Amino acid sequence: MPESMIDIGVNLTDKRFARDLEAVLERARNAGVTTLVVTGTSIEGSQAAQALCDAYPGQLYFTAGVHPHHADEFDRRALEELQRLSTHPACVAIGETGLDFNRNFSSQTAQLEAFERQLALAGDTGLALFLHERDAHSRQLEMLKRHRDSINRAVAHCFTGSAEELHAYLDLDLYIGLTGWICDERRGSHLLPLIKDIPKDRLLLETDAPYLLPRGLRPKPKSGRNEPCYLPHIAQRVAEATAEPIEDLLTRLHANSRTFFGLD
């Protein structure tokens, strides 16, 4: 059994963590979640993620990217800053990047351009790719296929899709990131039988905190805020779905996460 778990996606720069970050990190450590990857979703957010990593070296790592919601802000200077951020020793992935045609907070044209640039950046740097997708699977898959040979590793972050979408990603040798969504019997129950289709060395877990508080968590936090300390609750649900001993699952997840982010 590993000494720690790795939360591969946590939004620690979110304002909901501003007042008690030290307590959040302590609760995570006490729960055995001692390594956190802070998600960068904009230039400003990626810079803030770097600053957190500088304050907590060895405990925090970060991704540098521009989320599709912020794609309208992507320009030459943004690309140059991502290039700079990617050289930081704690930067372990490019992203969160991808396409989101559900809300279209940024134009689809801007999303496609920003995603194309970040796909190329992942190829140039050799860093892993941290992917977001909503209501744009076919277009995102098409772009991934064109760049796949140059990309080292990629994860479908917060996967909530269908069996067809899962297998399309697996055909490209992507890793699959699961969240507390699988604990929601109303919306996530379709994912439980699909877990067995994910190759053992391709599964990753994340909280995506402060979002996606696992349903059924007891006691439920009064704030309704998700935290990295709840990652073991998600792992337990996966173990139940696969009938795998929890110790074996945790060992596998630990190894997968270190391999994916190059932490070895």
Buried (B, 14 or more C-beta within 10 A) or exposed (E): EBEBBBBBBBBBBBEBBEEBBEEBBEBBBEBBBBBBBBBBBBBEBBBBBBEBBEEBEEBBBBBBBBBBBBBBBBEEEBBEBBBEBBEBEBBBBBBBBBBBBEEBBBEBEBBBBBBBBBBBBBBEBEBBBBBBBBEBBEBBBEBBEEBBEEBBBBBBBBBBBEEEBBEBBBEEEBBBBBBBBBBBEEEBEEBBEBBEEBEEEBBBBBBBBBBBBBBEBEEEEEEEBBBBBBBBBBBBBBBEBBEBEBEEBBEBBBBBBBBBBBEE
